[in-house]
């Protein structure tokens, strides 16, 4: 086997593993009980699936076409930076909107810190 064939097989294997992670992410979205755990399943595993697919495509392009794709590298960086932040903001908006936790999720430790006492609205002088 040549180096090109090994790189091609490695890229294809990583893309296959990414598709398996994507299916696991879909099962997590279906099975989880509330918005917070669903967001966790969607954010973590689908981010990993997209990153693996992009890394596999990068390795495949490097082995077969012999060039470094800057677009794939930028895609890896942007997905790695933006997907967890988006998941966090969705959960934060759901929590502040009053979406309840599932009974199996445990206790809500943030509730006492955020809603200890209502804020007094004062008009500026």
N, C-alpha and C positions, 0 to 999 in steps of 0.2 A: 504494500500500500504506500502510496506517495503522501506527501504532506498535504497536498490539495484534497485528496480523498478523505484523509483523517479530519481535516477542517470542515469539509462538507458534511461528513457523518456526525461530527460533534455539533455543528450548527443545527442540523435536522433533529438530533436528539434533544437539544435544549428547547427547540420550538415545540417538539412533542410534549416535553415536560411542562411547558408553559400552557399548552392546551389542557393538560390534566389539571393543573392548578386553576385554570379558568372554570372547569366543570366543578371542582371542589368549591370555588367561590359561589357558583350558582346554587349549589346545594345548601351552602351556608345562608344565603339570602332567603331561601324557601323555608328552611328549618328553624331559624332563630325567631324568638317570640316578639321582640319589640324593636323600635327604631334604633336604639343604641347598640344592641348586639348585631343587628343587621348591618349597620354602618361599619362596625368593626370587621365583620366578615367581608363586606364589599371592599373596604379600603385596604386591608392588609393583603388578602390573598389575590385580589384582582390587580393590585399594584405589583405584586410579585410576578403574576402571570404576564402582565404587559412588559415588565422589565426583562423577564426571561425571553419573551418573544423578540424583543428588540435586540437583546444581546445575541440570541441565536441568529437573527438576520444579519447582525454585524459580523459575526464569525463566518457565516456562510458567504457574505459578500467579500470578505477579506480572503477567504480560501479560494473561491471560484473566480471572482473578477479582479482580484489583486489590487483593491483600492480601499481606502479608509473612508467610510461614509460619515461625514460631519453631521448630516441630518439625523442619522440614527443615534449618534452620540448626544446631540442636542435633545432628541426625543427622550433618551434615557434620563438625562439630567432633569428635564422639565417634569416628566412623570414622577420621578423620585421626589421632587420638591413640592409639586402641587397637589397630588392625590391625597396624602395624609392631612394636609392643611384643609382641603375641601371637606374631607370626612369629619374632621374636628369641628369645623364651622357648622356643618349640617347638624351634628349632635348638639352643639351649643345652642343653635337656634331652636331646635326641638325642645331642649330642656327649659329654655327661657320662655317658650310659648306655652309651657305647661303640659307637655305630652308625658303621661305617666310611665313610670318604670313597670316592667313586668314583676309579678310577685316573686318569681324565682331569681330575679336579678340581685337580690340582697338589699341592704339598707342604703338609704340615700344620705350620705355624709355631707354632701354639698348643700343640701337644703337648709341646714341650720346656719351655715356660714353666709349664704346669700340672702336668705329671707329672715334674718334675725329680728330686725325691726324695720318697719316701713320708713322710707325716706320722707323727710318733710320738705315739701316744695316751698321755697321762699322766693319771693320776688326781689330782684336786685333793686337797690335804692338809687 
